């Protein structure tokens, strides 16, 4: 391990040590010794416990939750953390709403009516706390990709007030051609083929809400979306959830909808518009919204229920009296999908990798931090959040109701799935290039002759699909690691083969269970890197920052300027 001592501070550190005050950063040997607390048997034991059938798939708001959060808080107690909620408990209450909707929808163009079949042609939901949501004959406006990005001088709403209207948007970011090579995308605008948050459907509904639209429709296209229509239909056909807000969620756009590519083209044709031509026009900065000369009517009958859930928070108090009110956070979601229709007699979605393994990771990291001879200067929070599978809601609730000020939160390090296939010579950084947290990671990796790799599929926007992103949206530097792609002693295609197997057979399936052939040595290595990064973030004089050009840099700078 590299030393984290800074020569300019050695004399001062010696003086402080003689006074029994917080002193120098830990030595390499002390870090190595503490890191040994992270073990494969320890990880496996936690996964077995959390992915046991008795946990009933760890769905929020039920018996499975009660059992899961008790296990986690009991482990925090045994490790020697203190309750992370300032009220003296291990839990942050998270008030959610569950929405099960029955929608109808149709378009009107002159005397022609296009009726839509749910969920074959469209899906629609409302996250407002109301039993009936109606949008009647709302004017349809095509707003391109629905993006307002000042840093790229981009505004798809220019010159048009969409208040009370139904907006139609394309999925993903605008694919802007490289002026030097029309076969490539311009990497200086929306990062080329790497999705930014502007491309996520969640952003599109958020901007629709801000603009006062009555309804927002995203046109599904398999290539840009990264998944087929069946994924949309399955995900939106059951219960949806959101954080409960005092206004009854009235700030949300009334209707959030998707429509298939074929039905969208039918709508545009009936309205006398050329879909392909407008799609091309939307790739240019000078695009202006296009009224379609048609209206949309939606009706959603909502069954709304309150869901009382919890984030579980443990705390290691910092050793420096001046810095202990600053925080580094490790997050992992404890929830999964609960139970469902039996598949080969099994109805429990155990979620062993997704994400019992992530919770196991933060428990092992907490053990390692407690094994240090002196706690880091800043405090460290270990937080198992709820309702990730419902839209990152536990993390969203935390950043909207932080237990500790976000302006004093140095970083979030998130774990969502650990490597179960052995050691790698690299580690993948999802969203590589976003923040200087990667500099700390690169230093730690180099000490073990490991390298950093970028996500092989940046166009799918994985950075925006895990809990750390809620912290990033509020400006807190956040990092999310994935398994490396270069497995030691394995063929070059081993990583892709194993990932494809997991995605096809186990992801969000009842078969995501502990497997006899797992090799968690790679998980131990990756957690060791996260351990070192956390120590550095908790001890270094300089806070990590967002890199120039990221969506979150200005948010962070504005936040810190106010404190």
N, C-alpha and C positions, 0 to 999 in steps of 0.2 A: 504494500500500500504506500502511496506517496505521503510525504509529511505535509501537514497543513499548517505548520508553524510559519509565521511571518517574521523574518529577522528583525525588522524594525521594532517589533513588539516584545522581543525576548527579555530585555531588561525589565520592562514594565511587568511582564508576566511573572518573572521571578519575584519581584517585590510583592505582587498581589498574592502569590502563593504563600509567602511567609506570613501573610496576614489572614490565611484561611479564607480568602475571597476567591470568586471565580477567576480562573487563570487562563493559561494557554490552551490552545486547541489540543485534542488528544494526539498522542504519538502514534506512529504507524503500528507499533506493536499493540498498543491499547485498542486501536480500531480492529486489528486482526483478531485479537482475543474476543472482543465483544461480538464480532461478526460470526464467530463460531457458534453462537447461540442459534443461528438460522440453520436448520437441518431439514433434510428430506423427510425423515420420520415425523418430525414436528409438523411440517406442512401436510403430510398425508393424514396424520391423525385429525387435524382440524377439518380437512376436506371430508373425511369419512363421517365425522360427527354432523357437519352441516348439510351434507348430501344424503344423510340417512333417511329412510322412508318415514321415520317418525316426525320429520320436519315438514312433511306434506307439501314439498315443493316451495316452501318459504314465500307464499303469496302474502302481500301486504294486507293487514287488517284481520287476520284470523289466527287460529291455533298455531299454525306454522310460524307465523311471525313471533308470537309469544315465546315459543321454544327457541327460535333462532336468536332473538335479541337477548334472552336470558343466558344462552351459551356464551355469546360474545362478551357480555358484561361480566359474567363469572370469570372468563379468561382474563379480561382486563384487570379484574381484582387480583387474581392469582399472580399475574405478572408484576403487579405492584404499581400500576398507574393510579391516578386519582380520578374521580368522576369529572368528566369534561364539561358538563353544564355548570355554569356559575351558580345555579340553584342547588348544587350539591348532589345531583343525580347523574346517572350515566346516560340519560335519554333526553333528546330533544323531541318534543311532540310535533308531529307533522300532520296537519289537517289537510286531507285530500277529499276530492269529490270524484265519485265514479259515475260515468254517463253511459247509459245504454240507449241508443237512439233507433227509432224507426223512421227512416227518411222517405220522402217522395220528392221527385224533381222533374221539371220539364222546361223546355225552351219555347219561346214564341217568336216567330218571324212573320210579320204580317198576319195572314190568316192561317199560317202553317204552325202546327205544334209538334215538337219532337219530345216524345216521352222517353224517360230513361229508366232502365232496369237496374235495381240495386241488388247485389253488388257487381253484376255483370258489366254494366256500362259506367258506373260511377260509384263513389262512396261519398257520404256526407255525414258530418257530425257537428254538434254544437257543444261547446264547453261552457255554456252559460247555465247558471243555476235556475232553470225555468222548465216547466213541464212541456211547454209548446214554444217552438221558435218558427216564425213565419217570415219569409221574404217573398213579397208579391210583386211580380212584374218589374223587377229591378233591371235597369238598363245594363247591358253587357258591354264591357270595354276591355279590349285586348291591351295589356300593358307590357308586352314583351316578356322579359325575364323578371319583371317586378322588382327591380333593384334600384336602390339609391345609395351610391358609393362615392362620396365626395372626393376620396383620395384618388379615384380613377376618373374624376370628372364625368360621372355617369349618373343619369337620372331618367328612369323609364316612365316617370309620372309627369314629366315637364309639361306645364301649361294646362293640365286637366285636373279638375276637382272630382274625385271618385266617391265623395261622401254619398252613402246610400245606394251606391251602384254595386254591381257584381263584376269583379275583375277576373280576367282569365290570364294565366301566366304559364310560361314554359319552365320546365324543371331544369335544375343545375344553373351554373354561371353562363353568362354570354360567352360563346366560343369565338373570341376575337382573333382573326387570322394574323399571323406574323407578316408585317409589310414587306419583309425581306424574303419570305418563303411561305407562299400561300398554302403549302401542305402541312404547315405547323401552326400551332397557336402562339400568340404573342405572350411570352412569359412575364412581361411587365404589366399586363392587364389581367386581373383575376388569376394571376399565377399560372397562366397557360392551361395545361391539362390538369392541374391540381385544384380540386374544388376549394373554394373559400366558403365562409359561412353564408355569403349571399346566395349560394347555390342550394342551400338546404331548404327543404320545404318548411321547416319551422320558422326560418327567417321570413319566408314569403307570407305566412299567416301573420307574423308579428308586424310587418310593415303594412299589411292590409288593415290590421287593427288600428295602427297609428294613423293611417290615412282616412279612417272612418268608413271603410267599405262595408256594405251589408253582407256580402258573401265573397269568398275567394276560391277560385277553382284553379288547381294545378293540372296541366296537361301531362299525362304520363307517357313517357317514351322509354322503352327498356334500356337502350344504350346509355343515354345521359343519366337516367335514374340509377342504373347499376343493378336493377332487379326487375323481374317480370311483374305484370299486373297482378298475378296471383298473390304476391307478397303484400301489395297494397290492400287487395280485397280481404285477405285473411286478417291483416293487422287492424283494419278499421271496421270490421263487421261485428266485433264483440264490444265489450266494455272499454271505453276510453277513460282516462283519468287526468286530472289537473289539480294543481294546488288550489285550495279554497281561499278566495279573497273576500274581503269585507263587502265589496260592491256586488257580490253574487256573480263575479266574473263578467260583468257587463262590458269591461274594457276589451274583452275578446271579440274578434270579428264574429258576427252571428253564426255564419255557416262556414265551416272548413271542408272543402271538397276536393276530390280528384276526379278526373274523367279520362276515359281511355283515349288513346291517340285517334282511333277510327271514328269515335263519336264526335271528337273535337273537330276533325276534318269535315264531318257531315254538317256540323253547326256552321262552320265558316263558309262552306259551299252554299248552304241554304241562305246565308246572309249576304251572298254575292261577293265573298272575300276569298282570296287565294291564300290558303294556310301556308304553303311552302314559301311563297313570296314574302309574307309577313314575318315568317320565322327568319328568313335571311335578313330582312330589314332590321329585326330586333338585335342583330349582332353589331350594329353600328351606334356610335355615340349620339348621332343626330336623330335617332328613332323618337317618334312621338306616339303617344297612345292613340289607338284606333277604335272609335265607337263602332260596334258591330251592327247597329240598327236592329237589335233583337233584345228580348228581355228574358230573365230567368225567374222561375218560381220554385221555392223550396219550402217544404214543411218537414219539421223534425219533431216527433213526439219523444220526449226524453223521460227516461226513468233515472232519477238522480238519487244517489245514496252517499252518505258521509262515511269516510274511511279514516279511522284513527290509527295512524302509523307512527313510526319512530326512527330517528337516526340514533345510533349508539356512539357515544363519544368518550374516549379516554384521553387523559392528559399527562404528559411528563413535563413538570414545571421547569423552566429554564433556570440555570445556575447564576446568571448575571442579573443583579437587581435592576439594572438599567435596561436590559434587553428582554427580560422574561415576559414582558407584555407585548412582544412580537412573536409571530407564530409561523411554524411550518406545519402543513397538514398533509397527512397520508389519507387517501380515500379509497374505498372499495365498496361496491354495493352488495348487500346481503340478500336481496330479494331475488326470486325467480318466478316461474310461471304458475306455481301451484299444482293443481290437479286438472285432468281433462278426460276426454274419452279414452278408454283403454286401447293401448296398442300392444298386441300380443299379450294381453292380460295385465299390462302395466299402465297405470293411470297417473303416476307421480312424476312430475318433471323435476328431477333432483338437482339439476344445475351444478354438477360437480366442478366442472371447469368454469362455467358461467353462473355464479361467480363465487362459489364456495372457495375456490382456489385463491381468489383475490383477497377475501377476508382472511384466509389462512396466512396469506402474505403479510398483511398488516399486523397480525398477531405475532408472527415470527419477528418482524421488524421491531415491534414494541419490546420483545424479549431482548433483542440485541441492544437497543438503546438503554434499557435498564442495566445491561451488563457493562456499560461504560463506567469507569471509575468516578467520573463527574458528568452530570447531565450537560448537554449543550447549553450555550449561553441563552438562546431563545427557547421558548417553550415549543413542544412538539405535540400535535393533536393526532390521534388515530381515530378515524371516523368511518364507521360502517353505515352507509346511507341506504335509505329505502327507495322503492319504486323507480329504479333505473329502467326497468323493463317497460314502464308506462310512460317514459319520456324524460328520464333524468330528474324526476320530480323531487326526490329527497335532497339531491344536491341543489336543485333550483330553490327549494324551500330554505335551505341553509343560507344561501347567498342573499336571499331576500330578507331573511331574519337571522343574521349572523350572531352567533354566541360571542364572538370576538370581532372587533372591527376589521373589515376587509382592508382598510388603509394600513393596518398593522399586520396583515397577513402576507408573509414574504413569498410563499409559493404553495402550490398544491401538486402533489405527486400521486397519480392515480394508478390503480391496478385493476384490470378487468380481464382476468384469465392468465394463468401461469403456464409456462412451457412444461409439457409432460413428456417430451420426446428425447430429452438428453441435452448435452452441452453443445453450445454454438460458439463460433469464433467472433460473432458479432451480436449486436442487439439492434432491433429496429426501433427507430424513433418515429412515432406517428406524428405527422406535422413537422417534420424535420426542418429546422431553420427558423423556428418561431421565437425562441428566447435563449438567453444566455445560460439557462439551466443546462443546456446541452454542452456548454463549455465544461461545467462541473462533471457531467457524465462522461465526456470524452477523456478528461484527466483520469477518472476512476477506471474507465475501460482500458486505457493505455497501460496502466500499471499491471494489468493482467493480459496484456497482448491481445486485447479485443478491440474491435472497431465499431463504429456506428453506421448503420445502414438506414436508408430512407424507405418509407412505405412503397411497396411495389405497385400499389393501386391507388395513387393519390387522387384520382378522379372520383373515387367513391366516398371521399370525405370522411374517413373514419375518425379524424380528429374531432369532428363535431357530433360524434355519436356516443360519447362516454361521459361520465360524471365530471371529469376535470373541465369540460367545456363550459359548464355553468360558472365556474370560477373565472375562466378566461373571458367570458362575456362581460364580467364585472371588472375586468382589468387585472386580475391576479395572475401572475405568470404560472402556467400549468404545463405539466409534462405527462405524457402517456407513452409507455413502452410496450412493445410487442415482442413476440419470440424472434430471435435471430433467424436468418435464412440459410446460414452456412453451418450445417451440423457436422461436428467433428467426426471423421471416420465414416461419413455417410455419403451416398451419391449426390450429385448436384441437384437432382430433382426431388430429393427426400422431403424438403420443407414443403414444397407445393403439393406433393402427394399426400402428406399427412394433413395439411390444412384442408385440402379438398375432401379428404375422407371425413374429417370432423364436420365440415360444413354440410356435407351431403347426408351423413348418418346421425350425427349427434347434436348439432346446433339447434337449440330450442326444441329438443326431442326428448322423449322419456329415456333415451339411451345415453344421455349425458350423465354417466355414472362413473365411479372409480373403476379403472381398468387394471387388470393384473399385470399388464406389460409396461406400466408407466415408469419412466426414468426421470425423477425430479431433480437430478443434479444440475440441469440447466436452470431450473427455477431458483435453486439456491444461489447460483452465480448471478442471476439477474437481480435478485433481492439484495445481494451484496452490493451491487452497483447503486441501487436505490438507497441503501443504507448510507453509503459514503456521500451521495448527493445530498441527502437529508442533513447529515452532519455539517457539510460545507455550508448549506443554505442557512442552517441554524447558528453557525459560528462566524461566518465571514463578515467583515465590516461592510462589504458592498452587497446590496440586494441584487438578485437577478432581475433583468429587465427584458422587455419585449424588443425584438429586433426591428429596425426601421422597415416600414412597409406592411407590418402586420395590422390586422383589423383592431387589435386591442391596445396598441401602444398609446394612442391618444386618450383612451378611457382611463388607463392607469395614471398617466401624467396629470390628467384633470383631477382624479381622485386624490393623488398625493399633494397636489398644489393646494387643495383645500384643507390640508392638515399641517 
